[in-house]
Amino acid sequence: MKYLKNVVTLDLDEEKCTGCGICAEVCPHQVFKIINKKAAIQDRDSCMECGACAINCPFSAISVAAGAGCAQAIIKGKLGKGEICC
């Protein structure tokens, strides 16, 4: 499932990444892939900004504004606080 193009707050600091692969394991949309023993963002626009990658990264190499963007819009819509979009 694709969300909105080029609006995701996801960021990966390649200098901090050790290639442990936890981000790839916990991401529900396969946004990450391990390439040459480092994480890489393979499909940024599929990120729903749930925050699982950032919360589980033991090296703080990933940042994302969890609850921002599309994920927040869907949640608010389901709670009746706005239109369901994305």
Biopython code that builds the backbone (N, CA, C, O; Angstrom):
import numpy as np
from Bio.PDB.StructureBuilder import StructureBuilder

atoms = [
    (1, "MET", "N", (0.841, -1.176, 0.000)),
    (1, "MET", "CA", (0.000, 0.000, 0.000)),
    (1, "MET", "C", (0.885, 1.237, 0.000)),
    (1, "MET", "O", (1.768, 1.373, 0.847)),
    (2, "LYS", "N", (0.659, 2.110, -0.917)),
    (2, "LYS", "CA", (1.395, 3.374, -0.979)),
    (2, "LYS", "C", (0.561, 4.454, -0.301)),
    (2, "LYS", "O", (-0.667, 4.451, -0.388)),
    (3, "TYR", "N", (1.222, 5.349, 0.354)),
    (3, "TYR", "CA", (0.544, 6.468, 0.991)),
    (3, "TYR", "C", (0.796, 7.700, 0.132)),
    (3, "TYR", "O", (0.749, 7.600, -1.094)),
    (4, "LEU", "N", (1.051, 8.812, 0.707)),
    (4, "LEU", "CA", (1.311, 10.031, -0.057)),
    (4, "LEU", "C", (2.780, 10.075, -0.452)),
    (4, "LEU", "O", (3.638, 9.690, 0.343)),
    (5, "LYS", "N", (3.086, 10.530, -1.646)),
    (5, "LYS", "CA", (4.474, 10.570, -2.124)),
    (5, "LYS", "C", (5.259, 11.706, -1.462)),
    (5, "LYS", "O", (4.772, 12.828, -1.324)),
    (6, "ASN", "N", (6.476, 11.380, -1.063)),
    (6, "ASN", "CA", (7.458, 12.359, -0.569)),
    (6, "ASN", "C", (7.006, 13.189, 0.625)),
    (6, "ASN", "O", (7.362, 14.364, 0.721)),
    (7, "VAL", "N", (6.231, 12.610, 1.536)),
    (7, "VAL", "CA", (5.818, 13.356, 2.726)),
    (7, "VAL", "C", (6.245, 12.687, 4.030)),
    (7, "VAL", "O", (6.037, 13.246, 5.107)),
    (8, "VAL", "N", (6.832, 11.510, 3.947)),
    (8, "VAL", "CA", (7.192, 10.742, 5.135)),
    (8, "VAL", "C", (8.338, 11.413, 5.895)),
    (8, "VAL", "O", (9.275, 11.934, 5.290)),
    (9, "THR", "N", (8.251, 11.394, 7.216)),
    (9, "THR", "CA", (9.270, 12.008, 8.068)),
    (9, "THR", "C", (10.418, 11.044, 8.384)),
    (9, "THR", "O", (11.303, 11.387, 9.167)),
    (10, "LEU", "N", (10.419, 9.873, 7.802)),
    (10, "LEU", "CA", (11.414, 8.839, 8.054)),
    (10, "LEU", "C", (12.815, 9.282, 7.641)),
    (10, "LEU", "O", (13.014, 9.827, 6.555)),
    (11, "ASP", "N", (13.792, 9.034, 8.538)),
    (11, "ASP", "CA", (15.174, 9.365, 8.235)),
    (11, "ASP", "C", (16.079, 8.276, 8.806)),
    (11, "ASP", "O", (15.858, 7.790, 9.915)),
    (12, "LEU", "N", (17.082, 7.906, 8.050)),
    (12, "LEU", "CA", (18.052, 6.892, 8.460)),
    (12, "LEU", "C", (19.442, 7.497, 8.473)),
    (12, "LEU", "O", (19.911, 8.017, 7.460)),
    (13, "ASP", "N", (20.107, 7.428, 9.635)),
    (13, "ASP", "CA", (21.480, 7.904, 9.768)),
    (13, "ASP", "C", (22.399, 6.715, 9.506)),
    (13, "ASP", "O", (22.607, 5.881, 10.387)),
    (14, "GLU", "N", (22.939, 6.640, 8.315)),
    (14, "GLU", "CA", (23.763, 5.500, 7.915)),
    (14, "GLU", "C", (25.034, 5.373, 8.740)),
    (14, "GLU", "O", (25.584, 4.279, 8.864)),
    (15, "GLU", "N", (25.508, 6.477, 9.305)),
    (15, "GLU", "CA", (26.712, 6.430, 10.142)),
    (15, "GLU", "C", (26.462, 5.657, 11.437)),
    (15, "GLU", "O", (27.356, 4.969, 11.931)),
    (16, "LYS", "N", (25.260, 5.767, 11.985)),
    (16, "LYS", "CA", (24.919, 5.085, 13.235)),
    (16, "LYS", "C", (24.484, 3.638, 13.020)),
    (16, "LYS", "O", (24.538, 2.831, 13.948)),
    (17, "CYS", "N", (24.060, 3.309, 11.815)),
    (17, "CYS", "CA", (23.536, 1.975, 11.522)),
    (17, "CYS", "C", (24.647, 0.931, 11.573)),
    (17, "CYS", "O", (25.727, 1.125, 11.015)),
    (18, "THR", "N", (24.361, -0.188, 12.257)),
    (18, "THR", "CA", (25.313, -1.299, 12.331)),
    (18, "THR", "C", (24.861, -2.489, 11.488)),
    (18, "THR", "O", (25.563, -3.497, 11.405)),
    (19, "GLY", "N", (23.696, -2.372, 10.867)),
    (19, "GLY", "CA", (23.194, -3.455, 10.034)),
    (19, "GLY", "C", (22.592, -4.611, 10.809)),
    (19, "GLY", "O", (22.560, -5.735, 10.307)),
    (20, "CYS", "N", (22.116, -4.365, 12.016)),
    (20, "CYS", "CA", (21.556, -5.439, 12.841)),
    (20, "CYS", "C", (20.289, -6.041, 12.231)),
    (20, "CYS", "O", (19.975, -7.203, 12.490)),
    (21, "GLY", "N", (19.560, -5.265, 11.426)),
    (21, "GLY", "CA", (18.387, -5.777, 10.728)),
    (21, "GLY", "C", (17.072, -5.710, 11.476)),
    (21, "GLY", "O", (16.045, -6.151, 10.960)),
    (22, "ILE", "N", (17.083, -5.171, 12.677)),
    (22, "ILE", "CA", (15.851, -5.097, 13.457)),
    (22, "ILE", "C", (14.799, -4.254, 12.737)),
    (22, "ILE", "O", (13.616, -4.593, 12.761)),
    (23, "CYS", "N", (15.212, -3.175, 12.105)),
    (23, "CYS", "CA", (14.258, -2.313, 11.400)),
    (23, "CYS", "C", (13.518, -3.094, 10.317)),
    (23, "CYS", "O", (12.307, -2.939, 10.155)),
    (24, "ALA", "N", (14.233, -3.918, 9.589)),
    (24, "ALA", "CA", (13.627, -4.719, 8.526)),
    (24, "ALA", "C", (12.676, -5.769, 9.092)),
    (24, "ALA", "O", (11.671, -6.107, 8.467)),
    (25, "GLU", "N", (12.996, -6.277, 10.267)),
    (25, "GLU", "CA", (12.144, -7.285, 10.906)),
    (25, "GLU", "C", (10.836, -6.702, 11.418)),
    (25, "GLU", "O", (9.786, -7.331, 11.284)),
    (26, "VAL", "N", (10.885, -5.506, 12.004)),
    (26, "VAL", "CA", (9.693, -4.956, 12.655)),
    (26, "VAL", "C", (8.819, -4.102, 11.732)),
    (26, "VAL", "O", (7.677, -3.801, 12.079)),
    (27, "CYS", "N", (9.325, -3.717, 10.589)),
    (27, "CYS", "CA", (8.554, -2.858, 9.686)),
    (27, "CYS", "C", (7.421, -3.645, 9.032)),
    (27, "CYS", "O", (7.677, -4.640, 8.353)),
    (28, "PRO", "N", (6.168, -3.215, 9.228)),
    (28, "PRO", "CA", (5.047, -3.958, 8.651)),
    (28, "PRO", "C", (4.888, -3.775, 7.138)),
    (28, "PRO", "O", (4.094, -4.479, 6.513)),
    (29, "HIS", "N", (5.633, -2.842, 6.549)),
    (29, "HIS", "CA", (5.482, -2.571, 5.118)),
    (29, "HIS", "C", (6.772, -2.764, 4.323)),
    (29, "HIS", "O", (6.885, -2.277, 3.198)),
    (30, "GLN", "N", (7.744, -3.470, 4.899)),
    (30, "GLN", "CA", (9.012, -3.770, 4.224)),
    (30, "GLN", "C", (9.674, -2.527, 3.621)),
    (30, "GLN", "O", (10.127, -2.541, 2.477)),
    (31, "VAL", "N", (9.719, -1.469, 4.403)),
    (31, "VAL", "CA", (10.348, -0.223, 3.966)),
    (31, "VAL", "C", (11.868, -0.368, 3.935)),
    (31, "VAL", "O", (12.537, 0.258, 3.113)),
    (32, "PHE", "N", (12.413, -1.197, 4.833)),
    (32, "PHE", "CA", (13.865, -1.356, 4.949)),
    (32, "PHE", "C", (14.355, -2.654, 4.330)),
    (32, "PHE", "O", (13.640, -3.654, 4.269)),
    (33, "LYS", "N", (15.605, -2.603, 3.871)),
    (33, "LYS", "CA", (16.285, -3.782, 3.344)),
    (33, "LYS", "C", (17.743, -3.683, 3.803)),
    (33, "LYS", "O", (18.298, -2.586, 3.865)),
    (34, "ILE", "N", (18.351, -4.795, 4.118)),
    (34, "ILE", "CA", (19.762, -4.801, 4.509)),
    (34, "ILE", "C", (20.587, -5.039, 3.250)),
    (34, "ILE", "O", (20.445, -6.060, 2.577)),
    (35, "ILE", "N", (21.446, -4.078, 2.951)),
    (35, "ILE", "CA", (22.310, -4.139, 1.774)),
    (35, "ILE", "C", (23.740, -3.869, 2.225)),
    (35, "ILE", "O", (24.016, -2.850, 2.857)),
    (36, "ASN", "N", (24.641, -4.782, 1.899)),
    (36, "ASN", "CA", (26.053, -4.645, 2.280)),
    (36, "ASN", "C", (26.211, -4.383, 3.780)),
    (36, "ASN", "O", (26.980, -3.516, 4.194)),
    (37, "LYS", "N", (25.476, -5.142, 4.579)),
    (37, "LYS", "CA", (25.544, -5.090, 6.042)),
    (37, "LYS", "C", (25.124, -3.747, 6.638)),
    (37, "LYS", "O", (25.574, -3.379, 7.723)),
    (38, "LYS", "N", (24.259, -3.015, 5.927)),
    (38, "LYS", "CA", (23.695, -1.751, 6.423)),
    (38, "LYS", "C", (22.231, -1.691, 6.020)),
    (38, "LYS", "O", (21.836, -2.240, 4.991)),
    (39, "ALA", "N", (21.438, -1.028, 6.829)),
    (39, "ALA", "CA", (20.032, -0.822, 6.479)),
    (39, "ALA", "C", (19.943, 0.224, 5.370)),
    (39, "ALA", "O", (20.749, 1.152, 5.294)),
    (40, "ALA", "N", (18.954, 0.047, 4.528)),
    (40, "ALA", "CA", (18.676, 1.007, 3.463)),
    (40, "ALA", "C", (17.164, 1.152, 3.356)),
    (40, "ALA", "O", (16.416, 0.191, 3.538)),
    (41, "ILE", "N", (16.735, 2.356, 3.061)),
    (41, "ILE", "CA", (15.309, 2.582, 2.848)),
    (41, "ILE", "C", (15.024, 2.220, 1.402)),
    (41, "ILE", "O", (15.507, 2.877, 0.480)),
    (42, "GLN", "N", (14.232, 1.163, 1.209)),
    (42, "GLN", "CA", (13.968, 0.698, -0.146)),
    (42, "GLN", "C", (12.641, 1.214, -0.694)),
    (42, "GLN", "O", (12.453, 1.266, -1.909)),
    (43, "ASP", "N", (11.712, 1.599, 0.198)),
    (43, "ASP", "CA", (10.402, 2.055, -0.273)),
    (43, "ASP", "C", (9.819, 3.075, 0.699)),
    (43, "ASP", "O", (8.876, 2.776, 1.431)),
    (44, "ARG", "N", (10.380, 4.265, 0.701)),
    (44, "ARG", "CA", (9.999, 5.328, 1.641)),
    (44, "ARG", "C", (8.496, 5.624, 1.607)),
    (44, "ARG", "O", (7.889, 5.838, 2.656)),
    (45, "ASP", "N", (7.902, 5.637, 0.434)),
    (45, "ASP", "CA", (6.494, 6.014, 0.318)),
    (45, "ASP", "C", (5.532, 4.963, 0.871)),
    (45, "ASP", "O", (4.332, 5.218, 0.963)),
    (46, "SER", "N", (6.040, 3.785, 1.239)),
    (46, "SER", "CA", (5.189, 2.779, 1.875)),
    (46, "SER", "C", (5.190, 2.919, 3.398)),
    (46, "SER", "O", (4.431, 2.229, 4.078)),
    (47, "CYS", "N", (6.016, 3.787, 3.932)),
    (47, "CYS", "CA", (6.083, 4.009, 5.379)),
    (47, "CYS", "C", (4.789, 4.640, 5.873)),
    (47, "CYS", "O", (4.330, 5.643, 5.327)),
    (48, "MET", "N", (4.201, 4.043, 6.917)),
    (48, "MET", "CA", (2.983, 4.601, 7.498)),
    (48, "MET", "C", (3.277, 5.345, 8.799)),
    (48, "MET", "O", (2.360, 5.732, 9.523)),
    (49, "GLU", "N", (4.555, 5.540, 9.084)),
    (49, "GLU", "CA", (5.020, 6.304, 10.239)),
    (49, "GLU", "C", (4.511, 5.742, 11.567)),
    (49, "GLU", "O", (4.124, 6.493, 12.463)),
    (50, "CYS", "N", (4.518, 4.408, 11.680)),
    (50, "CYS", "CA", (4.077, 3.778, 12.930)),
    (50, "CYS", "C", (5.121, 3.928, 14.029)),
    (50, "CYS", "O", (4.783, 3.911, 15.213)),
    (51, "GLY", "N", (6.387, 4.074, 13.645)),
    (51, "GLY", "CA", (7.464, 4.271, 14.614)),
    (51, "GLY", "C", (8.137, 3.001, 15.105)),
    (51, "GLY", "O", (9.057, 3.075, 15.920)),
    (52, "ALA", "N", (7.703, 1.837, 14.633)),
    (52, "ALA", "CA", (8.280, 0.576, 15.107)),
    (52, "ALA", "C", (9.784, 0.512, 14.861)),
    (52, "ALA", "O", (10.530, 0.020, 15.708)),
    (53, "CYS", "N", (10.227, 0.997, 13.724)),
    (53, "CYS", "CA", (11.656, 0.950, 13.393)),
    (53, "CYS", "C", (12.476, 1.808, 14.358)),
    (53, "CYS", "O", (13.497, 1.362, 14.880)),
    (54, "ALA", "N", (12.027, 3.022, 14.585)),
    (54, "ALA", "CA", (12.768, 3.946, 15.454)),
    (54, "ALA", "C", (12.778, 3.481, 16.901)),
    (54, "ALA", "O", (13.797, 3.581, 17.585)),
    (55, "ILE", "N", (11.653, 2.977, 17.362)),
    (55, "ILE", "CA", (11.554, 2.511, 18.747)),
    (55, "ILE", "C", (12.468, 1.316, 18.982)),
    (55, "ILE", "O", (13.061, 1.186, 20.054)),
    (56, "ASN", "N", (12.583, 0.452, 17.992)),
    (56, "ASN", "CA", (13.353, -0.783, 18.155)),
    (56, "ASN", "C", (14.808, -0.701, 17.732)),
    (56, "ASN", "O", (15.561, -1.649, 17.956)),
    (57, "CYS", "N", (15.228, 0.401, 17.127)),
    (57, "CYS", "CA", (16.627, 0.536, 16.711)),
    (57, "CYS", "C", (17.511, 0.774, 17.936)),
    (57, "CYS", "O", (17.393, 1.815, 18.582)),
    (58, "PRO", "N", (18.397, -0.175, 18.266)),
    (58, "PRO", "CA", (19.225, -0.027, 19.452)),
    (58, "PRO", "C", (20.335, 1.024, 19.305)),
    (58, "PRO", "O", (21.018, 1.344, 20.278)),
    (59, "PHE", "N", (20.512, 1.551, 18.110)),
    (59, "PHE", "CA", (21.580, 2.514, 17.874)),
    (59, "PHE", "C", (21.066, 3.909, 17.526)),
    (59, "PHE", "O", (21.845, 4.788, 17.156)),
    (60, "SER", "N", (19.760, 4.108, 17.645)),
    (60, "SER", "CA", (19.118, 5.402, 17.351)),
    (60, "SER", "C", (19.479, 5.919, 15.963)),
    (60, "SER", "O", (19.688, 7.117, 15.770)),
    (61, "ALA", "N", (19.550, 5.013, 15.011)),
    (61, "ALA", "CA", (19.907, 5.379, 13.648)),
    (61, "ALA", "C", (18.693, 5.819, 12.825)),
    (61, "ALA", "O", (18.840, 6.348, 11.723)),
    (62, "ILE", "N", (17.498, 5.595, 13.369)),
    (62, "ILE", "CA", (16.274, 5.901, 12.627)),
    (62, "ILE", "C", (15.438, 6.897, 13.410)),
    (62, "ILE", "O", (15.289, 6.791, 14.627)),
    (63, "SER", "N", (14.900, 7.863, 12.689)),
    (63, "SER", "CA", (13.953, 8.793, 13.305)),
    (63, "SER", "C", (12.737, 8.904, 12.399)),
    (63, "SER", "O", (12.848, 8.880, 11.173)),
    (64, "VAL", "N", (11.594, 9.023, 13.019)),
    (64, "VAL", "CA", (10.339, 9.200, 12.295)),
    (64, "VAL", "C", (9.350, 9.845, 13.268)),
    (64, "VAL", "O", (9.325, 9.502, 14.450)),
    (65, "ALA", "N", (8.556, 10.757, 12.781)),
    (65, "ALA", "CA", (7.540, 11.407, 13.612)),
    (65, "ALA", "C", (6.331, 10.476, 13.654)),
    (65, "ALA", "O", (5.395, 10.621, 12.867)),
    (66, "ALA", "N", (6.363, 9.520, 14.580)),
    (66, "ALA", "CA", (5.283, 8.545, 14.691)),
    (66, "ALA", "C", (3.959, 9.251, 14.941)),
    (66, "ALA", "O", (3.862, 10.144, 15.783)),
    (67, "GLY", "N", (2.959, 8.842, 14.206)),
    (67, "GLY", "CA", (1.640, 9.447, 14.340)),
    (67, "GLY", "C", (1.434, 10.637, 13.436)),
    (67, "GLY", "O", (0.348, 11.216, 13.403)),
    (68, "ALA", "N", (2.459, 11.006, 12.706)),
    (68, "ALA", "CA", (2.338, 12.132, 11.782)),
    (68, "ALA", "C", (1.861, 11.611, 10.435)),
    (68, "ALA", "O", (1.824, 10.403, 10.205)),
    (69, "GLY", "N", (1.509, 12.500, 9.576)),
    (69, "GLY", "CA", (1.178, 12.128, 8.203)),
    (69, "GLY", "C", (-0.004, 11.209, 8.068)),
    (69, "GLY", "O", (-1.024, 11.384, 8.735)),
    (70, "CYS", "N", (0.135, 10.236, 7.207)),
    (70, "CYS", "CA", (-0.956, 9.355, 6.824)),
    (70, "CYS", "C", (-1.492, 8.540, 7.996)),
    (70, "CYS", "O", (-2.707, 8.419, 8.156)),
    (71, "ALA", "N", (-0.618, 7.989, 8.805)),
    (71, "ALA", "CA", (-1.067, 7.167, 9.927)),
    (71, "ALA", "C", (-1.964, 7.973, 10.855)),
    (71, "ALA", "O", (-3.000, 7.483, 11.307)),
    (72, "GLN", "N", (-1.569, 9.198, 11.135)),
    (72, "GLN", "CA", (-2.367, 10.043, 12.005)),
    (72, "GLN", "C", (-3.726, 10.351, 11.378)),
    (72, "GLN", "O", (-4.741, 10.349, 12.073)),
    (73, "ALA", "N", (-3.752, 10.612, 10.089)),
    (73, "ALA", "CA", (-5.012, 10.912, 9.401)),
    (73, "ALA", "C", (-5.968, 9.720, 9.458)),
    (73, "ALA", "O", (-7.169, 9.889, 9.668)),
    (74, "ILE", "N", (-5.435, 8.531, 9.271)),
    (74, "ILE", "CA", (-6.279, 7.327, 9.326)),
    (74, "ILE", "C", (-6.836, 7.120, 10.725)),
    (74, "ILE", "O", (-8.024, 6.845, 10.888)),
    (75, "ILE", "N", (-5.988, 7.251, 11.730)),
    (75, "ILE", "CA", (-6.423, 7.065, 13.117)),
    (75, "ILE", "C", (-7.491, 8.091, 13.494)),
    (75, "ILE", "O", (-8.523, 7.731, 14.061)),
    (76, "LYS", "N", (-7.252, 9.353, 13.184)),
    (76, "LYS", "CA", (-8.243, 10.391, 13.495)),
    (76, "LYS", "C", (-9.561, 10.119, 12.777)),
    (76, "LYS", "O", (-10.631, 10.308, 13.356)),
    (77, "GLY", "N", (-9.494, 9.682, 11.531)),
    (77, "GLY", "CA", (-10.698, 9.363, 10.772)),
    (77, "GLY", "C", (-11.478, 8.232, 11.421)),
    (77, "GLY", "O", (-12.702, 8.305, 11.532)),
    (78, "LYS", "N", (-10.778, 7.185, 11.851)),
    (78, "LYS", "CA", (-11.436, 6.046, 12.505)),
    (78, "LYS", "C", (-12.080, 6.451, 13.834)),
    (78, "LYS", "O", (-13.079, 5.867, 14.254)),
    (79, "LEU", "N", (-11.499, 7.452, 14.485)),
    (79, "LEU", "CA", (-12.042, 7.935, 15.763)),
    (79, "LEU", "C", (-13.142, 8.989, 15.555)),
    (79, "LEU", "O", (-13.675, 9.535, 16.521)),
    (80, "GLY", "N", (-13.468, 9.262, 14.310)),
    (80, "GLY", "CA", (-14.525, 10.227, 14.027)),
    (80, "GLY", "C", (-14.096, 11.669, 14.193)),
    (80, "GLY", "O", (-14.936, 12.550, 14.375)),
    (81, "LYS", "N", (-12.796, 11.922, 14.132)),
    (81, "LYS", "CA", (-12.273, 13.278, 14.324)),
    (81, "LYS", "C", (-11.775, 13.879, 13.010)),
    (81, "LYS", "O", (-10.929, 14.774, 13.007)),
    (82, "GLY", "N", (-12.295, 13.392, 11.925)),
    (82, "GLY", "CA", (-11.898, 13.903, 10.622)),
    (82, "GLY", "C", (-12.181, 12.887, 9.549)),
    (82, "GLY", "O", (-12.721, 11.813, 9.813)),
    (83, "GLU", "N", (-11.814, 13.235, 8.339)),
    (83, "GLU", "CA", (-12.050, 12.358, 7.204)),
    (83, "GLU", "C", (-10.992, 11.263, 7.146)),
    (83, "GLU", "O", (-9.812, 11.527, 7.377)),
    (84, "ILE", "N", (-11.406, 10.042, 6.839)),
    (84, "ILE", "CA", (-10.452, 8.953, 6.654)),
    (84, "ILE", "C", (-9.829, 9.148, 5.289)),
    (84, "ILE", "O", (-10.530, 9.184, 4.278)),
    (85, "CYS", "N", (-8.505, 9.275, 5.258)),
    (85, "CYS", "CA", (-7.837, 9.488, 3.983)),
    (85, "CYS", "C", (-6.624, 8.574, 3.855)),
    (85, "CYS", "O", (-6.329, 7.792, 4.759)),
    (86, "CYS", "N", (-5.939, 8.675, 2.752)),
    (86, "CYS", "CA", (-4.782, 7.856, 2.367)),
    (86, "CYS", "C", (-5.275, 6.558, 1.855)),
    (86, "CYS", "O", (-4.477, 5.703, 1.470)),
]
sb = StructureBuilder()
sb.init_structure("model")
sb.init_model(0)
sb.init_chain("A")
sb.init_seg("    ")
for serial, (resi, resn, name, xyz) in enumerate(atoms, 1):
    if name == "N":
        sb.init_residue(resn, " ", resi, " ")
    sb.init_atom(name, np.array(xyz, "f"), 0.0, 1.0, " ", f" {name:<3s}", serial, name[0])
structure = sb.get_structure()
